[in-house]
Amino acid sequence: MRHTLALSVIGVLTMAAASRGASTSDGSFYSLNTTTLDGHPVNLSRYSGKVALVVNVASQCGFTPQYAGLQKLYDELKDRGFVVLGFPSNDFGGQEPGSPDEIAGFCKKNYGVTFPMFSKLVTRAGTDQSPIYAYLGQGGSLPKWNFGKYLVGRDGHVIQYFESKVAPDAPELREAIEKALAVKDADASGSLSRKP
């Protein structure tokens, strides 16, 4: 009976983790689930094969003007397999207090944002932390403020973390993006190859 109870508890915990968007067996960022800013469930597998810049964004931050640079990067590189993924967060200084509609309106009106935006989440470690940031933080880096940036490769694994102060047009960020874009999709054996 104890064995059956233990298995039941494990099953419930597994289902709970899955419903929170926990990673599936492939261990990739692109195996996670989340919700769009307008409330629709989405699997991040739709971005598999792309290079992604994952950013915790906020509307009332000193770094908020980075939205313009992020949009410019997206416009310039989206046809080459690049995407910016914005995750609003109110973790730092209460600088994202808005509703989804307010966030969307602010981003569109002030910065013409067209890159994908998702529902507000918690980036900080703890019981409320989003599975998105639990995954991203596995390498030891979590945002210390708004506009922290994770560069995710075509295979769904984190390549590098950039602090908030690294602007979207910073040479080191652009160089890392270009290097990631030069990597082809994983081949059948799972290894990555570079363009000649």
GINORCOR-V777354 format. One record per residue. PSI is psi as a letter, one per 40 degrees, with the letter a starting at -180 (none if undefined). D_CENTER is the distance of its C-alpha to the mean C-alpha in Angstrom with 1 decimal. Layout:
[[PSI D_CENTER] [PSI D_CENTER]]
This chain:
[[d 42.4] [d 40.2] [d 38.5] [d 37.9] [d 36.5] [d 34.2] [d 32.9] [d 32.4] [d 30.4] [d 28.2] [d 27.7] [d 26.8] [d 24.3] [d 22.7] [d 22.6] [d 21.2] [d 18.3] [d 17.7] [d 17.9] [e 15.2] [f 12.8] [i 13.5] [i 13.1] [a 16.0] [d 18.5] [e 16.9] [f 14.5] [i 11.7] [d 7.9] [e 9.4] [e 11.8] [i 9.9] [i 10.8] [a 9.8] [h 11.7] [i 11.9] [d 13.1] [e 16.6] [e 16.4] [h 16.3] [i 14.9] [i 12.6] [h 11.9] [e 9.0] [e 12.0] [e 12.8] [e 10.6] [h 12.3] [e 14.5] [i 12.4] [h 11.0] [i 7.5] [h 6.9] [h 3.6] [h 6.0] [h 7.6] [i 10.4] [i 14.0] [e 17.2] [f 19.8] [i 18.8] [d 20.7] [e 17.6] [d 17.1] [e 18.9] [e 16.1] [d 14.9] [d 17.9] [d 16.9] [d 13.4] [d 15.3] [d 17.9] [d 15.6] [d 14.2] [d 17.9] [d 19.3] [e 17.1] [d 15.9] [e 19.2] [e 18.6] [f 15.6] [i 12.8] [i 10.1] [h 8.2] [h 5.4] [h 6.7] [g 6.5] [i 10.2] [i 11.7] [f 15.4] [d 15.4] [h 17.1] [e 20.4] [f 19.9] [e 18.6] [g 16.8] [e 19.6] [i 19.5] [i 19.4] [d 17.1] [d 20.0] [d 20.5] [d 17.0] [d 17.1] [d 20.6] [d 20.0] [d 17.3] [d 19.5] [d 22.7] [d 21.9] [e 19.5] [f 19.7] [h 16.0] [e 15.6] [i 12.0] [h 10.1] [i 9.6] [i 9.0] [i 11.3] [i 11.7] [i 10.8] [h 12.0] [d 10.3] [i 13.8] [i 15.4] [a 17.9] [d 18.8] [e 16.6] [h 13.4] [i 10.6] [d 10.4] [d 6.6] [d 7.6] [d 10.8] [d 9.6] [d 7.7] [e 10.9] [d 13.3] [e 14.3] [e 15.6] [h 13.4] [i 11.9] [h 11.7] [e 15.4] [a 14.9] [i 13.0] [f 11.2] [i 10.2] [h 8.4] [h 7.1] [h 8.7] [h 8.2] [i 11.6] [d 13.1] [e 13.8] [e 10.3] [i 11.1] [h 9.9] [d 12.5] [i 12.5] [h 11.3] [h 12.8] [i 14.3] [d 14.4] [e 17.7] [h 16.6] [i 16.8] [d 15.3] [e 18.8] [h 19.3] [d 21.1] [d 19.3] [d 15.9] [d 17.5] [d 19.4] [d 16.5] [d 14.9] [d 18.4] [d 18.9] [d 15.9] [d 17.0] [e 20.4] [h 19.5] [i 20.5] [i 19.1] [h 20.2] [a 23.8] [d 25.7] [e 26.2] [e 22.5] [i 23.1] [h 21.5] [i 23.9] [i 24.0] [i 25.7] [none 29.3]]
